[in-house]
């Protein structure tokens, strides 16, 4: 399996090269040059697998055994997923009205990011140990990614992690999952801006190829292919558990499954699109909050950013630049790198692009969409609690709103993706009028000391943020070479 850039300028990279990269050198995003198709027989065989074993099967399609032998891959995935709070790693809640919710939040930071992040970090550590190297991970986060990256790298000696989060735009629990980790390899910045603002200086840092090579600088955002690759597994798991695939004959067509996904940066639903390409008849629904760029793109072809990011109760998807849509465009446009490069460069320069109608129709063949305001989020949380005594996080409520408000065919089974535990979003829960006991793991965060640096909103803020983060990367690297602690 080899990898190429969505913008056509890079081909023939292997998994290790892609794993240790952020954006491709031509500014694009890495994708596999070929996407394997799964037969009905294979899917029915996989029906009996645990989630962890399914992850191994999926990953083995995209990582050749010369790179990570099968035995090592199984050990890495097993170790990575051993820290989850339920034995099966993920679980499915079956509620009234045929409401099926796939819970992906049983990791250490109680967010779905933990699933792919832990595996990706273990892959990184595997290669670093083999070659006695270090790497620096640079992450911009809209809430959950940063905490997941930090917690996943605890105890690993070969990685420094630099995280930038939007101060005032995330919940206290999300913030504390980052700032209370005082290990010497963790470096946290609180920026006076939105998550989209943070992307600007980080893109500039990754574009500096000398800096990237000198410090083995890499990303653990869903820019990183490994994150998307592992997320394929929970779409396949949902399909195997809920579609009724095991009831068909070997030569029978596969039954469809609708999967409704709360969508921000579009990394999760991109994984669903790839699973479609692998032969599974998924009907994907991208549900967004007031930051509705993905919805507008699907409905009218208006792929453009609003002037400002709207702050909502579903803060982790408060995103106006859904960068993984570049991968979706590459898939629907026949992997035309030149076409994707032109449209994405136009979007990055002007913050707007209008899809031609024929391209919008191709996008609509992949998924539909909807948008939910804060009041709809709260109403959905209240209703689900009243009917099921089941508490939704506001992001999951963005998806489940679809269950209560959109017509459904009785023949079509549906799965709703639960991306985070409600305890991470206490203000939203309180506004919904629901009272619940906080898990002990959340309560202890209030008693822990914190450490972070501030990125202030100056006149030339993007360049200033870039310079400050660059200075930290350089200083940390110097401390490592000298064999001393950075925080002395």
C-alpha positions as a Markdown table, in Angstrom:
| # | Residue | x | y | z |
|---|---|---|---|---|
| 1 | Unk | 0.0 | 0.0 | 0.0 |
| 2 | Unk | 1.4 | 3.4 | -1.1 |
| 3 | Unk | 0.1 | 6.9 | -0.5 |
| 4 | Unk | -0.4 | 10.0 | -2.5 |
| 5 | Unk | -1.4 | 13.6 | -1.9 |
| 6 | Unk | -4.8 | 14.9 | -2.7 |
| 7 | Unk | -3.2 | 17.7 | -4.7 |
| 8 | Unk | -1.3 | 15.3 | -7.0 |
| 9 | Unk | 2.3 | 16.5 | -6.2 |
| 10 | Unk | 3.3 | 13.5 | -4.1 |
| 11 | Unk | 3.1 | 9.7 | -4.8 |
| 12 | Unk | 4.6 | 6.5 | -3.7 |
| 13 | Unk | 5.0 | 7.3 | 0.0 |
| 14 | Unk | 4.8 | 4.4 | 2.5 |
| 15 | Unk | 2.8 | 4.3 | 5.8 |
| 16 | Unk | 5.7 | 5.3 | 8.0 |
| 17 | Unk | 6.4 | 8.4 | 5.9 |
| 18 | Unk | 2.8 | 9.4 | 6.0 |
| 19 | Unk | 2.5 | 8.7 | 9.7 |
| 20 | Unk | 5.3 | 11.1 | 10.5 |
| 21 | Unk | 3.9 | 13.8 | 8.3 |
| 22 | Unk | 1.3 | 16.5 | 8.6 |
| 23 | Unk | 0.1 | 18.0 | 5.4 |
| 24 | Unk | 1.8 | 16.6 | 2.2 |
| 25 | Unk | 4.7 | 18.8 | 0.9 |
| 26 | Unk | 2.4 | 20.1 | -1.8 |
| 27 | Unk | -0.1 | 21.3 | 0.8 |
| 28 | Unk | -2.5 | 18.4 | 0.2 |
| 29 | Unk | -3.5 | 15.6 | 2.4 |
| 30 | Unk | -2.4 | 12.0 | 2.2 |
| 31 | Unk | -4.7 | 9.2 | 0.9 |
| 32 | Unk | -4.0 | 5.6 | -0.1 |
| 33 | Unk | -3.4 | 5.2 | -3.8 |
| 34 | Unk | -5.8 | 2.3 | -3.9 |
| 35 | Unk | -8.7 | 1.6 | -1.6 |
| 36 | Unk | -9.5 | -2.1 | -0.9 |
| 37 | Unk | -13.0 | -3.4 | -1.5 |
| 38 | Unk | -14.5 | -5.7 | 1.1 |
| 39 | Unk | -16.6 | -8.7 | 0.0 |
| 40 | Unk | -19.8 | -9.7 | 1.6 |
| 41 | Unk | -18.1 | -12.9 | 2.8 |
| 42 | Unk | -15.3 | -11.0 | 4.5 |
| 43 | Unk | -17.8 | -8.7 | 6.2 |
| 44 | Unk | -19.9 | -11.7 | 7.5 |
| 45 | Unk | -16.6 | -13.3 | 8.8 |
| 46 | Unk | -15.7 | -10.1 | 10.6 |
| 47 | Unk | -19.1 | -10.0 | 12.3 |
| 48 | Unk | -17.8 | -12.2 | 15.0 |
| 49 | Unk | -14.7 | -10.2 | 15.7 |
| 50 | Unk | -14.2 | -7.9 | 18.8 |
| 51 | Unk | -13.7 | -4.2 | 18.1 |
| 52 | Unk | -10.0 | -4.5 | 18.8 |
| 53 | Unk | -9.6 | -7.4 | 16.4 |
| 54 | Unk | -11.6 | -5.5 | 13.8 |
| 55 | Unk | -9.2 | -2.6 | 14.1 |
| 56 | Unk | -6.3 | -5.0 | 13.4 |
| 57 | Unk | -8.0 | -6.3 | 10.3 |
| 58 | Unk | -8.7 | -2.8 | 9.0 |
| 59 | Unk | -5.3 | -1.5 | 9.7 |
| 60 | Unk | -3.6 | -4.5 | 8.1 |
| 61 | Unk | -5.3 | -3.5 | 4.8 |
| 62 | Unk | -3.3 | -0.2 | 4.8 |
| 63 | Unk | 0.0 | -1.1 | 6.6 |
| 64 | Unk | 2.1 | -3.7 | 4.8 |
| 65 | Unk | 3.6 | -6.5 | 7.0 |
| 66 | Unk | 7.1 | -5.5 | 6.0 |
| 67 | Unk | 6.4 | -2.2 | 7.8 |
| 68 | Unk | 4.7 | -3.6 | 10.9 |
| 69 | Unk | 4.5 | -7.4 | 11.1 |
| 70 | Unk | 1.1 | -8.8 | 11.9 |
| 71 | Unk | 2.1 | -10.0 | 15.3 |
| 72 | Unk | 3.5 | -6.6 | 16.2 |
| 73 | Unk | 0.4 | -4.9 | 14.8 |
| 74 | Unk | -1.9 | -7.0 | 17.0 |
| 75 | Unk | 0.2 | -6.2 | 20.1 |
| 76 | Unk | 0.2 | -2.5 | 19.4 |
| 77 | Unk | -3.5 | -2.3 | 18.9 |
| 78 | Unk | -4.2 | -4.4 | 22.0 |
| 79 | Unk | -1.9 | -2.2 | 24.1 |
| 80 | Unk | -3.4 | 1.0 | 22.7 |
| 81 | Unk | -7.0 | 0.0 | 23.4 |
| 82 | Unk | -6.4 | -1.6 | 26.8 |
| 83 | Unk | -7.0 | 1.6 | 28.7 |
| 84 | Unk | -10.7 | 2.0 | 27.8 |
| 85 | Unk | -13.4 | 1.8 | 30.5 |
| 86 | Unk | -15.6 | -0.9 | 28.8 |
| 87 | Unk | -14.3 | -4.3 | 27.8 |
| 88 | Unk | -15.4 | -4.0 | 24.2 |
| 89 | Unk | -13.8 | -0.5 | 23.9 |
| 90 | Unk | -17.0 | 0.8 | 22.2 |
| 91 | Unk | -20.6 | 0.0 | 23.0 |
| 92 | Unk | -24.1 | 0.4 | 21.5 |
| 93 | Unk | -27.0 | 1.8 | 23.4 |
| 94 | Unk | -30.4 | 0.6 | 22.2 |
| 95 | Unk | -33.1 | 3.1 | 23.2 |
| 96 | Unk | -36.8 | 3.6 | 22.6 |
| 97 | Unk | -38.1 | 4.2 | 19.1 |
| 98 | Unk | -35.3 | 2.2 | 17.5 |
| 99 | Unk | -32.7 | 4.8 | 18.5 |
| 100 | Unk | -29.3 | 3.1 | 18.3 |
| 101 | Unk | -26.3 | 5.1 | 19.6 |
| 102 | Unk | -22.7 | 4.0 | 19.0 |
| 103 | Unk | -20.8 | 5.2 | 22.1 |
| 104 | Unk | -17.2 | 6.0 | 21.2 |
| 105 | Unk | -16.3 | 7.9 | 24.4 |
| 106 | Unk | -15.0 | 5.3 | 26.7 |
| 107 | Unk | -11.3 | 6.4 | 26.5 |
| 108 | Unk | -9.3 | 8.4 | 29.0 |
| 109 | Unk | -10.5 | 11.8 | 27.8 |
| 110 | Unk | -14.0 | 10.6 | 27.2 |
| 111 | Unk | -14.1 | 11.5 | 23.5 |
| 112 | Unk | -14.1 | 9.5 | 20.3 |
| 113 | Unk | -10.6 | 10.9 | 19.4 |
| 114 | Unk | -9.1 | 8.5 | 21.9 |
| 115 | Unk | -9.8 | 5.5 | 19.7 |
| 116 | Unk | -7.7 | 6.6 | 16.8 |
| 117 | Unk | -5.3 | 8.7 | 18.8 |
| 118 | Unk | -4.1 | 5.9 | 21.1 |
| 119 | Unk | -3.4 | 3.6 | 18.1 |
| 120 | Unk | -1.6 | 6.3 | 16.1 |
| 121 | Unk | 0.6 | 7.2 | 19.1 |
| 122 | Unk | 1.5 | 3.5 | 19.6 |
| 123 | Unk | 2.4 | 3.2 | 15.9 |
| 124 | Unk | 4.6 | 6.3 | 16.2 |
| 125 | Unk | 6.4 | 5.0 | 19.3 |
| 126 | Unk | 7.0 | 1.7 | 17.6 |
| 127 | Unk | 8.9 | 3.3 | 14.8 |
| 128 | Unk | 10.7 | 5.8 | 17.0 |
| 129 | Unk | 12.0 | 3.0 | 19.3 |
| 130 | Unk | 13.1 | 0.9 | 16.3 |
| 131 | Unk | 15.2 | 3.8 | 15.0 |
| 132 | Unk | 16.2 | 5.5 | 18.3 |
| 133 | Unk | 14.6 | 8.8 | 17.2 |
| 134 | Unk | 12.5 | 11.5 | 18.7 |
| 135 | Unk | 9.6 | 13.5 | 17.2 |
| 136 | Unk | 7.7 | 16.6 | 18.0 |
| 137 | Unk | 3.9 | 16.5 | 17.6 |
| 138 | Unk | 2.1 | 19.8 | 16.9 |
| 139 | Unk | -1.6 | 19.8 | 17.4 |
| 140 | Unk | -4.3 | 22.5 | 17.0 |
| 141 | Unk | -7.5 | 21.5 | 18.8 |
| 142 | Unk | -11.1 | 22.6 | 18.9 |
| 143 | Unk | -11.5 | 20.9 | 22.2 |
| 144 | Unk | -11.0 | 17.1 | 22.3 |
| 145 | Unk | -8.0 | 16.4 | 20.0 |
| 146 | Unk | -5.4 | 18.1 | 22.2 |
| 147 | Unk | -6.4 | 16.3 | 25.4 |
| 148 | Unk | -6.5 | 13.0 | 23.6 |
| 149 | Unk | -3.0 | 13.5 | 22.2 |
| 150 | Unk | -1.6 | 14.5 | 25.6 |
| 151 | Unk | -3.2 | 11.6 | 27.5 |
| 152 | Unk | -2.3 | 9.1 | 24.8 |
| 153 | Unk | 1.4 | 10.0 | 24.9 |
| 154 | Unk | 1.8 | 9.7 | 28.7 |
| 155 | Unk | 4.8 | 7.6 | 29.6 |
| 156 | Unk | 6.3 | 7.5 | 26.0 |
| 157 | Unk | 9.8 | 8.8 | 25.9 |
| 158 | Unk | 10.3 | 9.6 | 22.3 |
| 159 | Unk | 7.6 | 12.3 | 21.7 |
| 160 | Unk | 7.2 | 16.0 | 22.7 |
| 161 | Unk | 3.7 | 17.2 | 22.3 |
| 162 | Unk | 2.8 | 20.9 | 21.5 |
| 163 | Unk | -0.9 | 21.7 | 21.7 |
| 164 | Unk | -2.6 | 25.0 | 21.0 |
| 165 | Unk | -6.3 | 25.4 | 22.1 |
| 166 | Unk | -8.7 | 28.3 | 21.7 |
| 167 | Unk | -9.1 | 29.9 | 25.2 |
| 168 | Unk | -12.7 | 30.5 | 26.2 |
| 169 | Unk | -14.0 | 28.4 | 23.4 |
| 170 | Unk | -13.8 | 25.0 | 25.1 |
| 171 | Unk | -15.2 | 23.5 | 28.3 |
| 172 | Unk | -13.3 | 23.5 | 31.6 |
| 173 | Unk | -13.0 | 19.7 | 31.5 |
| 174 | Unk | -11.5 | 19.8 | 27.9 |
| 175 | Unk | -9.1 | 22.5 | 29.1 |
| 176 | Unk | -8.1 | 20.5 | 32.2 |
| 177 | Unk | -7.4 | 17.4 | 30.2 |
| 178 | Unk | -4.6 | 19.4 | 28.6 |
| 179 | Unk | -3.3 | 21.8 | 31.2 |
| 180 | Unk | -3.1 | 19.4 | 34.2 |
| 181 | Unk | -0.6 | 17.1 | 32.5 |
| 182 | Unk | 2.7 | 18.4 | 33.9 |
| 183 | Unk | 5.0 | 15.8 | 32.3 |
| 184 | Unk | 8.1 | 17.3 | 30.8 |
| 185 | Unk | 7.2 | 16.4 | 27.2 |
| 186 | Unk | 3.8 | 18.3 | 27.2 |
| 187 | Unk | 3.7 | 21.9 | 26.1 |
| 188 | Unk | 0.3 | 23.7 | 26.0 |
| 189 | Unk | -0.7 | 27.1 | 24.6 |
| 190 | Unk | -4.0 | 28.9 | 25.2 |
| 191 | Unk | -4.7 | 31.1 | 22.2 |
| 192 | Unk | -7.0 | 34.2 | 22.2 |
| 193 | Unk | -8.9 | 33.1 | 19.0 |
| 194 | Unk | -10.9 | 30.3 | 17.4 |
| 195 | Unk | -9.8 | 26.9 | 16.4 |
| 196 | Unk | -9.7 | 28.1 | 12.8 |
| 197 | Unk | -7.4 | 31.0 | 13.8 |
| 198 | Unk | -5.0 | 28.4 | 15.3 |
| 199 | Unk | -4.9 | 26.6 | 12.0 |
| 200 | Unk | -3.2 | 29.6 | 10.2 |
| 201 | Unk | 0.1 | 29.7 | 12.2 |
| 202 | Unk | 0.2 | 25.9 | 12.4 |
| 203 | Unk | -0.1 | 25.5 | 8.6 |
| 204 | Unk | 2.8 | 28.0 | 8.3 |
| 205 | Unk | 5.0 | 25.9 | 10.6 |
| 206 | Unk | 4.3 | 22.7 | 8.8 |
| 207 | Unk | 5.0 | 24.5 | 5.5 |
| 208 | Unk | 8.6 | 25.1 | 6.7 |
| 209 | Unk | 10.2 | 21.9 | 5.5 |
| 210 | Unk | 13.5 | 22.7 | 7.2 |
| 211 | Unk | 11.7 | 23.0 | 10.6 |
| 212 | Unk | 9.8 | 19.8 | 9.9 |
| 213 | Unk | 12.9 | 17.8 | 9.0 |
| 214 | Unk | 15.0 | 19.2 | 11.8 |
| 215 | Unk | 12.6 | 18.3 | 14.6 |
| 216 | Unk | 10.6 | 15.4 | 13.0 |
| 217 | Unk | 7.6 | 17.7 | 13.3 |
| 218 | Unk | 4.3 | 16.0 | 12.7 |
| 219 | Unk | 0.6 | 16.3 | 13.2 |
| 220 | Unk | -1.8 | 14.2 | 15.3 |
| 221 | Unk | -4.9 | 16.1 | 14.0 |
| 222 | Unk | -7.1 | 14.2 | 11.6 |
| 223 | Unk | -4.8 | 15.6 | 9.0 |
| 224 | Unk | -2.8 | 12.5 | 9.9 |
| 225 | Unk | -3.9 | 9.6 | 7.7 |
| 226 | Unk | -3.5 | 7.1 | 10.6 |
| 227 | Unk | -6.3 | 8.9 | 12.5 |
| 228 | Unk | -8.7 | 8.5 | 9.6 |
| 229 | Unk | -7.6 | 5.0 | 9.0 |
| 230 | Unk | -8.4 | 3.8 | 12.5 |
| 231 | Unk | -11.8 | 5.6 | 12.4 |
| 232 | Unk | -12.8 | 3.4 | 9.5 |
| 233 | Unk | -13.2 | 0.6 | 12.0 |
| 234 | Unk | -16.1 | 2.1 | 14.0 |
| 235 | Unk | -18.1 | 2.6 | 10.8 |
| 236 | Unk | -17.5 | -1.0 | 9.9 |
| 237 | Unk | -18.3 | -2.1 | 13.4 |
| 238 | Unk | -21.6 | -0.2 | 13.4 |
| 239 | Unk | -22.5 | -1.8 | 10.1 |
| 240 | Unk | -21.7 | -5.3 | 11.3 |
| 241 | Unk | -23.6 | -4.9 | 14.5 |
| 242 | Unk | -26.7 | -3.1 | 13.3 |
| 243 | Unk | -27.3 | -3.7 | 9.6 |
| 244 | Unk | -28.3 | -7.4 | 9.7 |
| 245 | Unk | -25.6 | -8.3 | 7.3 |
| 246 | Unk | -25.3 | -11.8 | 8.8 |
| 247 | Unk | -28.8 | -12.7 | 7.7 |
| 248 | Unk | -28.0 | -12.4 | 4.0 |
| 249 | Unk | -26.8 | -15.2 | 1.6 |
| 250 | Unk | -23.3 | -15.2 | 0.2 |
| 251 | Unk | -24.5 | -13.8 | -3.1 |
| 252 | Unk | -27.1 | -11.5 | -1.7 |
| 253 | Unk | -26.7 | -7.7 | -1.9 |
| 254 | Unk | -25.7 | -6.1 | 1.4 |
| 255 | Unk | -28.3 | -4.3 | 3.4 |
| 256 | Unk | -27.9 | -0.5 | 3.9 |
| 257 | Unk | -27.3 | 1.3 | 7.1 |
| 258 | Unk | -27.8 | 5.0 | 7.8 |
| 259 | Unk | -25.1 | 6.6 | 10.0 |
| 260 | Unk | -25.6 | 10.1 | 11.4 |
| 261 | Unk | -22.4 | 11.9 | 12.3 |
| 262 | Unk | -21.9 | 15.2 | 14.2 |
| 263 | Unk | -19.5 | 17.0 | 11.9 |
| 264 | Unk | -16.9 | 19.7 | 12.3 |
| 265 | Unk | -13.5 | 19.2 | 10.7 |
| 266 | Unk | -15.1 | 16.3 | 8.8 |
| 267 | Unk | -12.5 | 13.8 | 9.6 |
| 268 | Unk | -15.0 | 11.3 | 11.0 |
| 269 | Unk | -17.4 | 11.5 | 8.1 |
| 270 | Unk | -14.4 | 11.3 | 5.7 |
| 271 | Unk | -13.7 | 7.9 | 7.2 |
| 272 | Unk | -17.4 | 7.0 | 6.5 |
| 273 | Unk | -16.9 | 8.1 | 2.9 |
| 274 | Unk | -13.9 | 5.8 | 2.5 |
| 275 | Unk | -15.9 | 2.9 | 4.0 |
| 276 | Unk | -18.5 | 3.5 | 1.3 |
| 277 | Unk | -15.6 | 3.3 | -1.2 |
| 278 | Unk | -14.7 | -0.1 | 0.3 |
| 279 | Unk | -18.1 | -1.4 | -0.7 |
| 280 | Unk | -20.3 | -0.9 | 2.4 |
| 281 | Unk | -23.7 | 0.6 | 1.6 |
| 282 | Unk | -23.6 | 3.4 | 4.2 |
| 283 | Unk | -26.1 | 6.3 | 3.9 |
| 284 | Unk | -24.2 | 9.0 | 5.6 |
| 285 | Unk | -25.8 | 12.1 | 7.2 |
| 286 | Unk | -23.5 | 15.0 | 8.2 |
| 287 | Unk | -25.1 | 17.0 | 11.0 |
| 288 | Unk | -23.6 | 20.4 | 11.9 |
| 289 | Unk | -24.3 | 23.2 | 14.4 |
| 290 | Unk | -24.6 | 26.9 | 13.5 |
| 291 | Unk | -21.1 | 26.6 | 11.8 |
| 292 | Unk | -22.8 | 25.1 | 8.8 |
| 293 | Unk | -20.2 | 25.2 | 6.0 |
| 294 | Unk | -20.5 | 21.5 | 5.3 |
| 295 | Unk | -24.3 | 21.7 | 5.2 |
| 296 | Unk | -24.2 | 24.7 | 2.8 |
| 297 | Unk | -21.7 | 22.9 | 0.6 |
| 298 | Unk | -24.0 | 19.9 | 0.3 |
| 299 | Unk | -27.2 | 21.8 | -0.1 |
| 300 | Unk | -26.1 | 24.7 | -2.4 |
| 301 | Unk | -22.4 | 24.2 | -3.3 |
| 302 | Unk | -21.5 | 27.2 | -1.2 |
| 303 | Unk | -18.1 | 26.0 | 0.3 |
| 304 | Unk | -17.2 | 29.2 | 2.1 |
| 305 | Unk | -16.3 | 30.3 | 5.5 |
| 306 | Unk | -18.4 | 32.8 | 7.6 |
| 307 | Unk | -16.6 | 35.9 | 8.8 |
| 308 | Unk | -16.4 | 34.5 | 12.3 |
| 309 | Unk | -16.8 | 31.1 | 14.0 |
| 310 | Unk | -20.0 | 31.0 | 16.0 |
| 311 | Unk | -19.6 | 29.8 | 19.5 |
| 312 | Unk | -22.2 | 27.0 | 20.3 |
| 313 | Unk | -23.0 | 24.4 | 22.9 |
| 314 | Unk | -21.3 | 21.8 | 20.6 |
| 315 | Unk | -18.0 | 23.6 | 20.8 |
| 316 | Unk | -15.8 | 20.8 | 19.4 |
| 317 | Unk | -17.5 | 21.2 | 16.0 |
| 318 | Unk | -17.3 | 25.0 | 16.0 |
| 319 | Unk | -15.3 | 25.0 | 12.8 |
| 320 | Unk | -15.5 | 27.0 | 9.6 |
| 321 | Unk | -12.6 | 25.3 | 7.8 |
| 322 | Unk | -13.5 | 21.6 | 7.5 |
| 323 | Unk | -10.1 | 20.7 | 6.2 |
| 324 | Unk | -10.9 | 17.0 | 5.7 |
| 325 | Unk | -13.4 | 17.9 | 3.0 |
| 326 | Unk | -10.4 | 18.0 | 0.8 |
| 327 | Unk | -10.2 | 14.2 | 1.0 |
| 328 | Unk | -13.9 | 13.9 | 0.2 |
| 329 | Unk | -13.5 | 16.1 | -2.8 |
| 330 | Unk | -10.6 | 14.0 | -4.0 |
| 331 | Unk | -12.8 | 10.9 | -3.7 |
| 332 | Unk | -15.8 | 12.3 | -5.5 |
| 333 | Unk | -13.8 | 14.0 | -8.2 |
| 334 | Unk | -12.1 | 10.8 | -9.4 |
| 335 | Unk | -8.8 | 11.5 | -7.5 |
| 336 | Unk | -8.0 | 14.5 | -9.8 |
| 337 | Unk | -5.1 | 16.1 | -7.9 |
| 338 | Unk | -4.9 | 19.1 | -10.2 |
| 339 | Unk | -8.6 | 19.9 | -9.8 |
| 340 | Unk | -8.5 | 19.5 | -6.0 |
| 341 | Unk | -5.4 | 21.7 | -5.8 |
| 342 | Unk | -7.0 | 24.5 | -7.7 |
| 343 | Unk | -10.2 | 24.5 | -5.7 |
| 344 | Unk | -8.5 | 24.2 | -2.3 |
| 345 | Unk | -5.9 | 26.9 | -3.1 |
| 346 | Unk | -8.8 | 29.2 | -4.1 |
| 347 | Unk | -10.6 | 28.4 | -0.9 |
| 348 | Unk | -7.5 | 29.0 | 1.3 |
| 349 | Unk | -6.7 | 32.3 | -0.4 |
| 350 | Unk | -10.3 | 33.7 | -0.5 |
| 351 | Unk | -12.1 | 31.5 | 2.1 |
| 352 | Unk | -14.8 | 30.7 | -0.4 |
| 353 | Unk | -15.4 | 28.5 | -3.3 |
| 354 | Unk | -18.6 | 27.5 | -5.2 |
| 355 | Unk | -18.9 | 23.9 | -6.3 |
| 356 | Unk | -20.1 | 23.4 | -9.9 |
| 357 | Unk | -23.5 | 21.8 | -9.8 |
| 358 | Unk | -22.2 | 18.5 | -11.2 |
| 359 | Unk | -19.7 | 18.3 | -8.4 |
| 360 | Unk | -22.3 | 19.2 | -5.8 |
| 361 | Unk | -24.5 | 16.3 | -7.1 |
| 362 | Unk | -21.6 | 13.9 | -6.8 |
| 363 | Unk | -21.2 | 15.1 | -3.2 |
| 364 | Unk | -24.9 | 14.5 | -2.5 |
| 365 | Unk | -24.5 | 10.9 | -3.7 |
| 366 | Unk | -22.1 | 10.4 | -0.7 |
| 367 | Unk | -24.1 | 12.0 | 2.0 |
| 368 | Unk | -26.9 | 14.3 | 3.1 |
| 369 | Unk | -26.9 | 16.9 | 5.8 |
| 370 | Unk | -28.7 | 19.0 | 8.4 |
| 371 | Unk | -28.0 | 21.8 | 10.8 |
| 372 | Unk | -29.1 | 22.3 | 14.4 |
| 373 | Unk | -29.1 | 25.5 | 16.6 |
| 374 | Unk | -28.4 | 25.5 | 20.3 |
| 375 | Unk | -32.1 | 25.4 | 21.2 |
| 376 | Unk | -32.5 | 22.2 | 19.1 |
| 377 | Unk | -29.5 | 20.7 | 20.9 |
| 378 | Unk | -31.0 | 21.4 | 24.3 |
| 379 | Unk | -34.5 | 20.2 | 23.2 |
| 380 | Unk | -32.9 | 16.9 | 22.0 |
| 381 | Unk | -31.0 | 16.4 | 25.2 |
| 382 | Unk | -34.1 | 17.0 | 27.3 |
| 383 | Unk | -36.3 | 14.7 | 25.2 |
| 384 | Unk | -33.8 | 11.8 | 25.1 |
| 385 | Unk | -33.4 | 12.1 | 28.9 |
| 386 | Unk | -37.1 | 12.2 | 29.5 |
| 387 | Unk | -37.9 | 9.2 | 27.2 |
| 388 | Unk | -34.8 | 7.0 | 28.0 |
| 389 | Unk | -33.1 | 8.4 | 31.1 |
| 390 | Unk | -30.1 | 8.6 | 28.8 |
| 391 | Unk | -28.0 | 11.7 | 28.7 |
| 392 | Unk | -26.5 | 13.0 | 25.4 |
| 393 | Unk | -23.5 | 15.3 | 25.1 |
| 394 | Unk | -24.3 | 18.4 | 22.9 |
| 395 | Unk | -22.4 | 17.0 | 19.9 |
| 396 | Unk | -24.3 | 13.7 | 20.0 |
| 397 | Unk | -27.5 | 15.7 | 20.4 |
| 398 | Unk | -26.6 | 17.4 | 17.1 |
| 399 | Unk | -26.8 | 13.9 | 15.5 |
| 400 | Unk | -29.8 | 12.6 | 17.5 |
| 401 | Unk | -31.9 | 15.7 | 16.6 |
| 402 | Unk | -32.1 | 14.0 | 13.2 |
| 403 | Unk | -33.9 | 11.0 | 14.8 |
| 404 | Unk | -36.6 | 13.2 | 16.3 |
| 405 | Unk | -37.1 | 15.6 | 13.4 |
| 406 | Unk | -36.5 | 13.8 | 10.1 |
| 407 | Unk | -38.7 | 11.2 | 8.5 |
| 408 | Unk | -37.4 | 7.7 | 8.5 |
| 409 | Unk | -38.2 | 4.6 | 6.4 |
| 410 | Unk | -39.2 | 1.8 | 8.7 |
| 411 | Unk | -37.0 | -0.5 | 6.6 |
| 412 | Unk | -33.8 | 1.5 | 7.0 |
| 413 | Unk | -31.8 | 0.9 | 10.2 |
| 414 | Unk | -29.9 | 3.9 | 11.6 |
| 415 | Unk | -26.9 | 4.5 | 13.9 |
| 416 | Unk | -26.1 | 7.7 | 15.6 |
| 417 | Unk | -22.5 | 8.5 | 16.5 |
| 418 | Unk | -21.9 | 9.5 | 20.1 |
| 419 | Unk | -18.6 | 11.4 | 20.1 |
| 420 | Unk | -18.2 | 12.4 | 23.7 |
| 421 | Unk | -19.3 | 11.8 | 27.3 |
| 422 | Unk | -21.8 | 14.5 | 28.6 |
| 423 | Unk | -19.7 | 15.0 | 31.7 |
| 424 | Unk | -17.3 | 17.1 | 29.5 |
| 425 | Unk | -20.1 | 19.6 | 28.8 |
| 426 | Unk | -21.6 | 20.4 | 32.2 |
| 427 | Unk | -22.9 | 23.8 | 31.2 |
| 428 | Unk | -24.9 | 22.4 | 28.4 |
| 429 | Unk | -26.3 | 19.6 | 30.6 |
| 430 | Unk | -27.3 | 22.2 | 33.2 |
| 431 | Unk | -29.0 | 24.4 | 30.5 |
| 432 | Unk | -30.9 | 21.3 | 29.4 |
| 433 | Unk | -32.2 | 21.0 | 33.0 |
| 434 | Unk | -30.7 | 17.6 | 33.7 |
| 435 | Unk | -28.9 | 16.7 | 37.0 |
| 436 | Unk | -26.4 | 13.9 | 37.1 |
| 437 | Unk | -23.4 | 12.7 | 39.1 |
| 438 | Unk | -20.0 | 13.5 | 37.7 |
| 439 | Unk | -17.6 | 10.6 | 37.2 |
| 440 | Unk | -14.7 | 10.5 | 39.7 |
| 441 | Unk | -12.2 | 10.9 | 36.8 |
| 442 | Unk | -13.8 | 14.4 | 36.1 |
| 443 | Unk | -14.1 | 15.4 | 39.8 |
| 444 | Unk | -10.3 | 15.0 | 40.5 |
| 445 | Unk | -9.4 | 17.4 | 37.6 |
| 446 | Unk | -10.4 | 20.4 | 39.8 |
| 447 | Unk | -7.8 | 19.5 | 42.4 |
| 448 | Unk | -4.9 | 19.2 | 40.0 |
| 449 | Unk | -2.3 | 22.0 | 39.3 |
| 450 | Unk | -2.1 | 23.3 | 35.7 |
| 451 | Unk | 0.6 | 24.7 | 33.3 |
| 452 | Unk | 0.2 | 26.5 | 30.0 |
| 453 | Unk | 1.4 | 29.5 | 28.0 |
| 454 | Unk | -0.8 | 32.3 | 26.5 |
| 455 | Unk | -0.9 | 33.4 | 22.9 |
| 456 | Unk | -2.3 | 36.9 | 23.0 |
| 457 | Unk | -4.4 | 38.6 | 20.3 |
| 458 | Unk | -1.8 | 41.1 | 19.0 |
| 459 | Unk | -2.0 | 43.2 | 15.8 |
| 460 | Unk | 0.1 | 40.6 | 13.9 |
| 461 | Unk | -1.2 | 37.7 | 16.0 |
| 462 | Unk | -0.8 | 34.9 | 13.4 |
| 463 | Unk | 2.9 | 35.6 | 12.9 |
| 464 | Unk | 3.4 | 36.2 | 16.6 |
| 465 | Unk | 1.8 | 32.9 | 17.5 |
| 466 | Unk | 3.8 | 31.1 | 14.9 |
| 467 | Unk | 7.1 | 32.7 | 16.3 |
| 468 | Unk | 6.2 | 31.8 | 19.9 |
| 469 | Unk | 5.4 | 28.2 | 19.1 |
| 470 | Unk | 8.5 | 27.9 | 16.8 |
| 471 | Unk | 10.6 | 29.2 | 19.7 |
| 472 | Unk | 9.2 | 26.6 | 22.0 |
| 473 | Unk | 9.9 | 23.8 | 19.5 |
| 474 | Unk | 13.5 | 24.9 | 19.1 |
| 475 | Unk | 14.1 | 25.3 | 22.8 |
| 476 | Unk | 12.6 | 21.9 | 23.7 |
| 477 | Unk | 14.7 | 20.3 | 21.0 |
| 478 | Unk | 17.8 | 21.9 | 22.4 |
| 479 | Unk | 17.0 | 20.6 | 25.9 |
| 480 | Unk | 16.6 | 17.1 | 24.6 |
| 481 | Unk | 20.0 | 17.2 | 22.9 |
| 482 | Unk | 21.6 | 18.4 | 26.1 |
| 483 | Unk | 19.9 | 15.6 | 28.0 |
| 484 | Unk | 18.1 | 18.0 | 30.5 |
| 485 | Unk | 14.6 | 18.6 | 31.6 |
| 486 | Unk | 12.8 | 21.5 | 29.8 |
| 487 | Unk | 10.8 | 22.5 | 32.8 |
| 488 | Unk | 13.4 | 22.9 | 35.5 |
